[in-house]
Amino acid sequence: MELDYKSLLANISDGVYFTDRNRIIIYWNKAAEQITGYSAGEVLGHGCQDNVLIHVDDRGRSLCQSHCPMAHTINDLKPRQSHVFLHHKLGHRIPVYIRTAPLVNEKGELVGGAEFFTDESARESMCQHIEELQLLALLDPLTELPNRHHLEIEIDARFHEMQRMGLSFGLLFMDIDHFKNFNDTYGHQAGDKVLQTVARTLRATTRPFDLVGRWGGEEFVGVIRNVQHDQLAEIGERLRQLVGASSVLHHQQRLRATISVGATLATEEDSMEVLINRADQLMYASKQSGRNRLTIG
């Protein structure tokens, strides 16, 4: 079966381009157009160093002449990878993670090079945000999630937003089921791994404008913006299922954790204490009903 690689590459999220041995661009996929702003028609037939990508390092030094990953790969046939900044058509710089590889024909002869690049703008923003939170002592050091103080600031801000603009928000109170058993049976190192895995799952699967943090111990709180009853239940249920589908590898054994969730919408009559207590009680109702479930009220 002969695969149509161009159809495949046209529909992936990574930017991809191929060059000949002289680094003249001969293929440019749709994601490359979206990430760089340059259409295929603007770059095909041009050198990758000809005012197109102009990779620079984190000090702004151009890599196109003596430090070009593609040039080195074509020269020695060795794949490379690096974090660099490419040039967007509009003039700004975009952080990307690049991988270069040699292109050879069926005879094993070098015919050019390939570069795959992934837009890391969101990653860069997240890393900067984490550094800022660390400086402000608003980050839990074990899970790298916002800590209780940060959550309280966020909840207070959402109450003010509700009063000024009428925007709704909800709270998810989440607790890891039988967490003490992980520590007692496998040790505190395993317990820490479970906390970190749950935290990573919550962070990776939460909407960008919501906030999930560690309330304390094995408890997590999600501040969910601009939602109604059904949406809040759907988001809480999705997080519950995704945590349950995660696992921790500890001494060749897969450990799985589940969470019990309490979900509630904030009202204008609520104080922060009343809202949190209500979500906490709903979480305990999930515990009493068998755990690994969501109760909304």
Secondary structure, 3 states (H helix, E strand, C coil): CCCCHHHHHHCCCCEEEEEECCCEEEEECHHHHHHHCCCHHHHCCCECCCCCCCCECCCCCECCCCCCHHHHHHHHCCCEEEEEEEECCCCCEEEEEEEEEEEECCCCCEEEEEEEEEECHHHHHHHHHHHHHHHCCCECCCCCCECHHHHHHHHHHHHHHHHHHCCCEEEEEEEECCHHHHHHHHCHHHHHHHHHHHHHHHHHHCCCCCEEEEEECCEEEEEEECCCHHHHHHHHHHHHHHHHCCCEEECCEEECCCEEEEEEECCCCCCHHHHHHHHHHHHHHHHHCCCCCEEEC
